[in-house]
Amino acid sequence: MPIDLSLHLPRNAFNPRDSARAGDIWRCCQDVAVRGASALGWDPTRFRAVESAFVVREMTTVHHSEATYGDEVIGRTWINSFRRGLLCTRQIRLTVGERPLASSTQEWAHVSTKGGVMRAARANAELVAAFPIEGPDENVRLPDYTEDIGSEHVFVFQVWHTWMDPLAHANHPVYVDWAEEALARLLHADGTNPALVQPVAEYAKWRVGAMAPDTVTVTTQRLGRTEDGAVVCRHTIHAEQSGPAATVTTVRRLVDGDSDRLARAVQ
């Protein structure tokens, strides 16, 4: 059966509108995934002891509503695919009371960390046996959109050492933060308060992890608009030392309903 977990988002997860940032909803999903694995006997300490881990390859999240501080978030999680002991598909659904908050599909890759080197490797039989395959098989997808290509906008920064996670690279939700910051800077330059942005959905795919103190370039380009006017952007993330790191697609609208201003900012 799927595992249900209770969580509360920390105070620093909330923006000036007092609604949870998209990246922090991703962190909530990560907590659900880690606690779900722990409930099956595989907590971070055990993974470290056998020198193995899971890293995210792809993740899609759709936001149904927004969380405010103090909400009890219920995370439901299950695994609906574990292929060759290498690739694992985890489903996560977040709710607040009876209200859907977010839905997410995560594609994880199992890696060995022996010798301090991270490389793809099959999980041991004990780990595979502990992760039962369950339903329903309902993968999350981005909404459809009509193509409307805009110009490229570039945002460059240096990765901080204090951003490094237990695997010594930038943790996957921070890539959403970087995409959000790229949009926020464009909106601010256009005279719109970035706090008005409301997340609709995201999709991210990784090739390599960014590590400190590398220099990262985020190239943002509008891809189009959804049927209800939300703006779809692609953010290509390139690390100077390791090369192409990830691509993040964001779907965003403004809470005041005037998403044309967002489209104009990334024209």
C-alpha positions as CSV (number, residue, x, y, z in Angstrom):
1,M,0.0,0.0,0.0
2,P,1.1,3.6,-0.6
3,I,2.8,5.3,2.5
4,D,1.2,8.4,4.0
5,L,3.3,10.9,5.9
6,S,2.6,14.1,7.8
7,L,4.8,17.1,7.2
8,H,5.0,20.9,7.9
9,L,6.8,23.3,5.6
10,P,9.4,25.4,7.5
11,R,8.9,29.2,7.8
12,N,11.7,29.9,5.3
13,A,9.8,28.1,2.6
14,F,7.4,31.0,2.2
15,N,7.5,34.0,-0.1
16,P,6.4,37.6,0.5
17,R,2.8,36.5,-0.3
18,D,3.2,33.9,2.5
19,S,2.7,31.1,0.0
20,A,5.2,28.2,-0.4
21,R,7.8,28.6,-3.1
22,A,7.9,25.9,-5.9
23,G,11.4,24.8,-4.9
24,D,10.2,24.2,-1.4
25,I,7.3,22.1,-2.6
26,W,10.0,20.1,-4.4
27,R,11.9,19.8,-1.1
28,C,8.7,18.6,0.6
29,C,8.5,15.9,-2.1
30,Q,12.1,15.0,-1.4
31,D,11.4,14.6,2.3
32,V,8.4,12.4,1.4
33,A,10.7,10.2,-0.8
34,V,13.4,9.9,1.9
35,R,10.9,9.2,4.6
36,G,9.1,6.7,2.4
37,A,12.3,4.8,1.8
38,S,13.1,5.0,5.5
39,A,9.8,3.5,6.4
40,L,10.8,0.5,4.2
41,G,14.1,0.1,6.2
42,W,16.3,2.2,4.0
43,D,17.1,5.5,5.7
44,P,20.1,7.8,4.7
45,T,22.4,6.1,7.3
46,R,21.8,2.7,5.8
47,F,22.4,4.0,2.3
48,R,25.7,5.6,3.4
49,A,26.8,2.4,5.2
50,V,26.4,0.3,2.0
51,E,27.9,3.2,-0.1
52,S,24.9,3.6,-2.4
53,A,22.3,6.3,-3.1
54,F,19.6,7.4,-5.4
55,V,19.9,10.6,-7.5
56,V,17.0,12.3,-9.4
57,R,17.2,12.0,-13.3
58,E,13.8,13.6,-14.1
59,M,11.0,15.1,-12.2
60,T,7.6,16.6,-13.1
61,T,5.4,18.5,-10.6
62,V,2.0,20.0,-11.1
63,H,0.7,22.5,-8.5
64,H,-3.0,22.3,-7.7
65,S,-3.1,25.0,-4.9
66,E,-0.8,26.9,-2.7
67,A,0.3,26.1,0.9
68,T,0.5,28.7,3.7
69,Y,2.5,28.5,6.9
70,G,1.2,26.1,9.5
71,D,-0.6,23.8,7.0
72,E,-0.3,20.1,7.7
73,V,0.8,18.5,4.5
74,I,0.1,14.8,3.9
75,G,2.4,13.2,1.5
76,R,1.4,9.9,-0.1
77,T,4.1,8.0,-2.0
78,W,4.6,4.7,-3.8
79,I,6.9,3.2,-6.4
80,N,5.4,2.0,-9.6
81,S,8.5,0.9,-11.5
82,F,12.0,-0.4,-10.6
83,R,13.8,-1.3,-13.8
84,R,16.9,-3.6,-13.7
85,G,17.8,-2.4,-10.2
86,L,18.9,0.9,-11.8
87,L,15.9,3.2,-12.5
88,C,13.1,3.8,-10.0
89,T,9.8,5.7,-10.6
90,R,8.3,7.2,-7.5
91,Q,4.9,8.9,-7.3
92,I,4.2,11.6,-4.7
93,R,0.9,13.3,-4.0
94,L,0.6,16.2,-1.5
95,T,-2.6,17.3,0.1
96,V,-3.7,19.8,2.7
97,G,-6.9,18.4,4.3
98,E,-9.1,17.4,1.4
99,R,-7.4,19.9,-0.9
100,P,-4.8,18.6,-3.4
101,L,-1.6,20.6,-3.1
102,A,0.8,19.1,-5.7
103,S,1.4,15.9,-7.7
104,S,4.9,14.7,-8.7
105,T,6.5,11.9,-10.6
106,Q,10.2,11.3,-9.9
107,E,12.7,9.2,-11.9
108,W,15.5,8.2,-9.7
109,A,18.8,6.5,-10.7
110,H,20.6,4.2,-8.3
111,V,24.4,5.0,-7.9
112,S,27.3,3.6,-6.1
113,T,29.4,6.0,-4.0
114,K,32.3,3.7,-3.3
115,G,35.6,5.3,-3.1
116,G,34.0,8.7,-3.1
117,V,33.1,8.4,-6.8
118,M,29.5,8.5,-7.8
119,R,28.6,6.2,-10.8
120,A,25.6,4.3,-12.0
121,A,25.3,0.8,-10.5
122,R,22.6,-1.8,-9.9
123,A,21.1,-1.8,-6.4
124,N,21.7,-4.9,-4.3
125,A,19.0,-7.6,-4.1
126,E,18.1,-6.6,-0.5
127,L,17.3,-3.1,-1.5
128,V,15.3,-4.1,-4.6
129,A,13.3,-6.5,-2.6
130,A,12.5,-3.8,0.0
131,F,10.9,-1.5,-2.6
132,P,7.6,-3.1,-3.7
133,I,6.0,-2.1,-7.0
134,E,2.5,-0.7,-6.5
135,G,-0.2,1.2,-8.3
136,P,-1.7,3.3,-9.5
137,D,0.5,4.0,-12.5
138,E,-0.4,7.7,-13.0
139,N,2.6,9.7,-14.2
140,V,2.4,13.5,-13.9
141,R,2.7,15.6,-17.1
142,L,3.1,19.2,-18.0
143,P,0.0,21.0,-19.4
144,D,-0.2,21.4,-23.2
145,Y,0.8,24.8,-24.6
146,T,0.8,26.7,-27.9
147,E,4.3,27.5,-29.1
148,D,5.4,31.2,-28.9
149,I,9.2,31.4,-28.8
150,G,10.8,34.4,-27.2
151,S,14.4,35.7,-26.9
152,E,17.1,34.2,-24.7
153,H,17.9,35.9,-21.4
154,V,21.1,35.0,-19.4
155,F,21.7,34.9,-15.7
156,V,25.1,34.0,-14.3
157,F,26.2,33.2,-10.8
158,Q,28.7,31.1,-8.7
159,V,27.6,28.0,-6.8
160,W,28.1,28.3,-3.1
161,H,29.9,25.7,-1.0
162,T,27.1,26.0,1.6
163,W,24.6,24.7,-1.0
164,M,26.2,21.3,-1.3
165,D,24.0,18.4,-0.2
166,P,25.1,15.0,1.3
167,L,26.3,13.9,-2.1
168,A,28.4,17.0,-2.4
169,H,26.5,18.6,-5.3
170,A,23.6,21.1,-5.6
171,N,20.5,19.4,-4.4
172,H,17.9,19.0,-7.1
173,P,15.2,21.4,-5.8
174,V,17.7,24.3,-6.0
175,Y,17.6,24.1,-9.8
176,V,14.0,25.2,-9.6
177,D,15.1,28.1,-7.3
178,W,17.6,29.1,-10.0
179,A,14.9,29.1,-12.7
180,E,12.6,31.1,-10.4
181,E,15.4,33.6,-9.8
182,A,15.9,34.0,-13.5
183,L,12.2,34.8,-14.0
184,A,12.1,37.1,-10.9
185,R,15.0,39.2,-12.3
186,L,13.2,39.6,-15.6
187,L,10.0,40.6,-13.9
188,H,11.6,43.0,-11.6
189,A,13.4,44.7,-14.6
190,D,10.0,45.0,-16.3
191,G,8.4,46.7,-13.2
192,T,6.4,43.7,-11.9
193,N,6.7,42.3,-8.3
194,P,8.2,38.8,-8.6
195,A,6.1,37.7,-5.6
196,L,3.1,37.8,-7.8
197,V,4.3,34.7,-9.7
198,Q,2.3,31.5,-9.0
199,P,3.7,28.1,-9.9
200,V,1.6,25.9,-12.2
201,A,4.0,23.1,-13.1
202,E,7.7,22.2,-13.6
203,Y,9.7,19.5,-15.4
204,A,13.4,19.1,-14.9
205,K,16.0,16.7,-16.4
206,W,19.6,16.4,-15.2
207,R,22.8,15.3,-16.9
208,V,25.4,16.2,-14.3
209,G,25.3,17.9,-10.9
210,A,26.6,21.4,-10.4
211,M,29.2,21.7,-7.6
212,A,30.8,24.6,-5.8
213,P,32.5,26.8,-6.7
214,D,31.6,26.3,-10.3
215,T,30.1,29.2,-12.4
216,V,26.6,28.5,-13.7
217,T,24.8,30.1,-16.5
218,V,21.0,29.9,-16.7
219,T,19.6,30.7,-20.2
220,T,15.8,31.4,-20.1
221,Q,13.6,31.4,-23.1
222,R,9.8,31.6,-23.4
223,L,8.4,28.6,-25.2
224,G,4.7,29.4,-25.3
225,R,1.4,29.8,-23.5
226,T,-1.1,27.3,-22.1
227,E,-4.8,27.4,-22.9
228,D,-5.5,29.5,-19.8
229,G,-2.6,31.9,-20.5
230,A,0.1,30.6,-18.2
231,V,3.6,31.2,-19.5
232,V,5.9,28.3,-20.4
233,C,9.7,28.8,-20.2
234,R,12.7,26.7,-20.7
235,H,15.8,27.3,-18.5
236,T,19.0,25.7,-19.7
237,I,21.5,25.3,-16.9
238,H,25.2,25.1,-17.9
239,A,28.0,24.5,-15.4
240,E,31.4,26.0,-16.6
241,Q,33.5,23.0,-15.4
242,S,31.2,20.0,-16.1
243,G,29.1,21.3,-19.0
244,P,25.4,21.0,-19.6
245,A,23.9,20.2,-16.2
246,A,20.1,20.4,-16.5
247,T,17.0,21.7,-18.3
248,V,14.1,23.1,-16.3
249,T,10.7,23.9,-17.8
250,T,8.5,26.1,-15.8
251,V,4.8,27.0,-16.2
252,R,3.8,30.2,-14.4
253,R,1.0,32.7,-14.1
254,L,0.5,35.8,-12.1
255,V,-1.9,35.7,-9.1
256,D,-3.7,38.9,-10.3
257,G,-4.6,37.2,-13.5
258,D,-2.5,39.4,-15.8
259,S,0.0,36.8,-17.1
260,D,0.6,38.9,-20.2
261,R,3.0,40.9,-18.1
262,L,5.0,37.8,-17.4
263,A,5.0,36.9,-21.1
264,R,6.2,40.4,-21.9
265,A,9.1,40.2,-19.4
266,V,10.4,37.1,-21.2
267,Q,9.6,38.2,-24.7
